[in-house]
Amino acid sequence: MNRIIFTLLALLSAPIHAEYVSRVVAEGLAFPWSMTFIDDDTFIVATRSGTLEQIRLSTSEQLTLSGTPETYVESQGGYFDLILDPDFTNNRRLYLALAEGPAEANATAIYQAVLGQTGLTAVTKIFRGTPNKDTPAHYGGKLAFLADATLLLTTGDGFEYREAAQDPFSQLGKILRLKTDGSAPENNPFADGKEGDPYVYSYGHRNPQGLAVSSSGQIWAHEHGPQGGDELNHIRPGNNYGWPATSFGINYSGARITPLTSAEGITPPVTYWLPSIAPSHLLIYQGALFEDWQGSFMVSALVDQDVKRLTLDDNSVTTSESLFGELGARIRGIHEGPDGAIYLLTDSDPGSVIEIRPKTVAPLTEPLTEPS
């Protein structure tokens, strides 16, 4: 099938919504979990299966990057998140969060590398969380830079080690803050190590898989509850967010985890979901293409197979709507492109990258090449 015919078919088959149209811009990916643009026409997808795929938006040309670090691929383990250094234009550095084995002693780790023409060089492990665990679940693994170029990492409770989330000396069930050389900043809440681990920024988290920093510098995270009780939290240094001392959810067996939904010294969530939506990624949209969505919190949901668009006023949710449910896909990630287009990652093998644009500015040329 030639390119012109495929262009027409791609446009005709794109799902139509009152505000937007969608199109597949990459496919055949093994559980894509994160992506980042390195220029206006090139992005890299990190797959849970442990590959980095460099893709041209205009041509769909795909290259599996070489030199990538080994990861522990089991259950929820693999590559988690990929972000660029704030000075990427000059230093070509990127950061990758992943599960590192072995199976009986695995943990969430961060690798730093330099992006070359066809692969990674200067690959260096800058951090590995402690203690080790023997469960392939609840890694967290989301990354975000703050304005001072320090790096945030979310970690999960390892599923079987939930009490560690309340222990400020453990790095399980936390949001951690570190420098890009892997050291702990001197102004972290427990920097002296007397009341907690020097890397710990906040604690009492179950499995935070959404992390974003607003344009004003506020830190936001969402996390999976057990059966019910997924949370959106405004993160402040040194605060305790409750798990498992407080929760709005119950155990998968139906047993109660805790009778408390609030307690003194615990920061309550800004909002929570009952039943669970399984929140998988968080984007605070700042683009120009969807003016009405600017400042919205976009929460991708695995169970509901959609994206929740939340508007907030004074740190309270005022409106919520569901988007992209017509795609019928478990959405693992939601990302903003250089021009404000939105990109969704489907949690499947094969998985896809789906581009979302306003109907009035939908692309008319350069679609995906014919699929294999």
N, C-alpha and C positions, 0 to 999 in steps of 0.2 A: 504494500500500500504506500503510495507516495505521500510526501510531506503535506501537500495541500489538502488532500482528502482527509488525512488524519487530523489536520487542524480543524476542519469543519466538523468532523465527528466528535472531537474533544469538546468543542464549544457547544454543540447540540446536546451532548450527553451530560454537560455540567449541571448539577442540581441548582435550581433557581429558588431564590428567597427574595422577599420584598426588598431587602437591603443589600444582598450580596450574591455573588456566584462563586462556585468552587471549581477547581480543576486539580487533577493529580499531576504533580511535577516530578515525582520520583517514586519508584516502586521496586518490589523485589528485595526489600530490606528485612533482615532478621531481627525483629523486635527493636525498632528505632526508639530510643529513649530520650535523646537530646539532640539539639542542633544549634549551630551558630554560623552567621554569615561572616566570611573573611573579606569580601568585597561586594559590590552591588550585584554581581552575577554568580557568585560562588559561595556555596555553603558546605559545611561538614556535618555529617550525621554520625553520632555515636550510637552503636547498637548494643543492646544488652548481651548479644552473642560475642562481643569483644572485637569489633572492627570499627575503624573510622572510614567513612565513605565520603569522598570529596565529589561534589556534584555541581555541574554548571546548570544554572536555572534556565538559560535560553536554549540549550541544546540537549539537556538531560545526560550529557557525557558524564560518566561515573568512573572514579578511580579509587580503589582500595589503598589507603595509605600504608606504607611500610614502616617498620621500626616501632610499632605500637607496643606498649607494655602488656605482659601476660596478665590475665585476670581469671578469677575463679567463677566459672559459669555454672550455676546450679540454682534452681528455683528463682529467687529474686536477685541472685548474684550475677555480676557482669559489669559492663560499663554503665555508669549512672548519668554523669553530667559532664559537659564540655563547655568551657568559657575561655574568652580571650583575655590576655593581659591588658590592663588599661592603656599601655603603651605599645600595643601589638603592631601598629603601623611601623614602628622603628625597630622593635626587638623580635617580632614574629613569635612571641611566646604564647603558649596556651596551657591550660590546666585541665586535667582529666581526673574525675573521681571514679573509683572503681572498687569492686570487691577483690581482695587479695587473699589467696589461700595460704596454707592448705585447708582442706575441709574441716579438720579437727581443731584448727586454730586460725580462723579467718577474721578479717576486719575490713573496715572502710579505709581506703588510702587515697592520697592525692599524688599525681605525677605531674611534673612540669616538663615541657619539651619545646623545641623550636621547630616550626613548620617550614619544611623545605619544599622543593618542587613536586616531589612524589612521595614524601614521607616525613617522619619525625626524626630529628637528631637531638643530641644533648638531652636524652630522656633521663630524668632524675626523679626519684621518689623523694618528695619533700615532707611527707607526713603519713603516718599510719596510726589509726586510733587504737586505744587500749581500753579495757583488756581484750584479749582474743576471745572468740566465741566459737561454738561448734554448730551453730544453726545457720542455714543459708537464707536468712530472712531478716527483714526490718533493718536495713542498712542506712536509711536516710539517703545520703549521697548527693545532696544538692549544694551547689556552689553559688556565691555571689560576692562581688567586690563592693567595699565601702569607699567613700570619697577619699579616705586616707590611704587607699591602696592596700589595706588589709583584707584578708580573705575569710569569708564565712563558709563553714561546712556543717550540714546537718547530719546527725547520726541517729539511728534507731536504737531500740532497746534490745535487739536481737531476738525478739519474740518470747524466748524462754527466760529472759533476764530482766523482766520489767521493773523489779525493785531497784535495779541499778540506775534507773532514770531519776530517782530521788536522791541518789548519792552524788554530791557535787565533786567527789574525788574520782568518780568513774567518768569515762568519756562516752558511755552508752546512753542513749536517750537525751542527747544534748544538741545545742547549737554551739559550735566551737569557733574561735577567732584566732587567726594566725597570720604571721607575715609570710611573704612569698619565699623566704628562705627556710620556712618550716618552723621558725621559732615563735614563741608566744609573746604578744605585745605586752609592754610593761604596764599598760593601763587597762588590762582585762580585769573583770570583777574580783577574781581570786588570784591575781598575779603573784602574790607572795607565797602561794601554796599552803597557807595556814588553814583556810576554811574551805578550800576546794582546789580542783585541778587548775593550773595556770591557764590552760586553753579554754576553759568553760566560759561561755558568754551567757547562756541561759540553760535551764534544765527542766526536768519534768515533762519530757516529750516522748511520745510513743514511736511513731515512724514518720517524721516530717519529710514529705516529698515535694513540698512546694516552698520556695524561698524567693523573695523579691525585695528590692530596695526601691522606695518611691523617689520621685524627683526631689522631694524635700529631705531625703535621707532617712525616712522611717523604714524600719525593717519589719517585714511581714512574713509569716510562715503558716502553712496549713499542714495538718497531720492526720493520718488515718486513726480513727478510733477503733475499738474492737468491733462488736456487733452494735453499730450505732455510735454516735458521739464523735464523728469527724469534726475537727476544729479549725477555725481561722484565728490566728493569734497575732497581736501587735507585740513584737519582741523588744524587750528593754533589758539592758545589761544587768545580770545578776538575778533576774526574776525566775520564780518557780511557776511552771505552767501546769502542775498538778498530777500528771500521770505517774503511778497509778493510784495515788492517794485520793484524787477526785476524778470523776469521769461521768459523762452522760450516756455511756454505753454499757453493755453487759458482755459476759464471756460468750464465746460461740456455743458453749454447752447450754446457755441460758442462765447460768449461775451469775449472781451478782459479784462484781469485782470489788466494789466499794459502795457503801451507802451514801457517800458524799458527792455532791456535785459542786460544792464550793467549800472553802475553809480559809481561815485566817492565814495570811502570808502567801496565798496562792493567787496568781493573776488569772481571772476568768477569761474564757475565749470571747472574742468580739462577736462571733456567731458560731453555731454548730449545726450539724445535720443529723436528723433522725427521720427515717432510717439512713444508713450509710450511703454516701454517693461514691466513696473510694476516690478522694481527690488525689490527682497524680502530678499536677504541675500548676504553677502560679505565674501569671503575667499581669503586670500593671501596665495597661496599654497607654502609650504616649504618642502614637502615630497621627499623621495628618489625614490619612485616607478616610478613616471613620471618625469624623469630628464629634459625633454624638457619643462615642465610646471613650473619648479621651479621659484618662484618670480612672477608668473602670478596672475592677479586679476581675480577671478572667481565670476561672478555676476549671481545669479539665477534669472530667469525671469518668472513671472506668465503668462503674456499675450502671449509671444512668446513660452512658454513651452520648454525652453532650458536653457543653461548656456552660458553666454558670457565670453570667455577667452580673457582677454586684456593683452597685454604687454606694459609696459611703459618705456620710456627713458627720464630722466630729467623732470619727472612729466608731460610728454605728452604721450598720447596713440599713439603707433606706429602700432600695429596690433590688429585685433579683429576677432575672429572666434566663431561660434556657435557649442556647443557640446550637446549631449544627447537628441537632439530633436526627435530621433527615439523612445524614450520612450513614447511620446505622453502624458505627464503629466505636470500639473502645479507644478513647483518645488518651494517649500517654503524655503528650506534650503539646504546649501551645506557645509559639514564639512570634516575635515581631520582626519583620524584615526591614531592610534599610529605608524603603519608601513608605512603610506603614502597613504593607500587606501582612496578613496573619497566616501562619503556617502551623498545621496540625500534624502530629505524628500518631499513626494508628498502632496500637499495641497488639501486633500479630506477626506471624511469620508465614507468608510474606507480609511485610508492613509497607505503608506508603507515607509520603509527605504530600499533604493537600494544601493548596494555596487558596486563601479567601480574599476576595477583592470586592469593593462596591460595584454594583451593576453598572454604574455610569462610567467606571474607569477600568472595566475588565479588559485584559489583554486580548488583542485580535490577531496577533502573530506570535511566532516563536513558541509554540506549545511543545509538549513532551513529544519525543520521537516515538515511532511505533513500538508498542510493548512487545517483548519477546513472547 
